[in-house]
């Protein structure tokens, strides 16, 4: 497994790049703001909401990416993925 800290901003922030494998990703919202997760077009209206201190898991198919966004300022999240490299 690989753990990474990512700072999410008010524009869509890449949290999982494309890969040739299907993957599970685990996200822990370690900051003080809500984050919203989705595709490259994610917004605070269309994204999957993860509150401060909460965790979520997502299945990401091969060749797909995952992004996150916050409504204001920035917010740190912890991303845990399988280390298939």
N, C-alpha and C positions, 0 to 999 in steps of 0.2 A: 504494500500500500504506500501511497505517496500523499503527504499532507502539505498543503500550500496555503499561505495567507494571501488573500487578494483584497485590495482596496477598491470598493465599488463606488462609482461616482454618479453624477446626474445625467450622464450619457451612457448608453449601453456599454458595459464593461465585459469583455470576454473572460469567462471563468473556466471554460473547458473547450480547448481547440478540437478541430476535426481529427478523427483517427480512423484507421481501417477496422477497428473492433467495436462491437457493442460494449457499452460500459454502464456500470452503476456509479453514480456520483453522490456523495454525501456532503451536505452543506450545513455548517453551523454558523448562525448569525451571531458574531462575537461583538458587534458594535452596539450603539445606542439607538439605531433607527431601523425601521422596517425596510426590508429589501424586497425586490420583485424580480422573479426569475422567468426567463423565456428565451425566445430566439433573438436574432440580431435586431429585430424591430420591437423589442420589449419596451413597455412603458409602465408607469405606475398605475395605469388603468387596466392594462391587459396582462400584466405579469402575475405569476403565482406568488402570493404574499407569504413571506417568512418573517415573523416578528423577532424582535430583539431577544436573544437567549434561546431561541427555538432552533431545531434542526429539521432538515428535510432530506429525502432521498429521491433521486430521479434516475430513470433508465434513459440512456442516451444512445440511440441507434448509430451504427457506423456512418461515417461521413457527416454527422450532424455536430453542431456546436451548441454551447449554452452560454447565455449572457445574464447579467444582473444589472439593476439600476436602483438608485435611491431617489427620493423626492427632493432632498436638498443636502448640501454639504457632501460628505463621504462617509463610508462605513466599512469596517473590516469584517470579512468572513473567512472561515476556515473551510477549505475544499479538500476532501479526501477521495482519492481515486485509486483504482488498481494500477500498479506500476508494471505495465506490460512491455516496457521498453527493453 
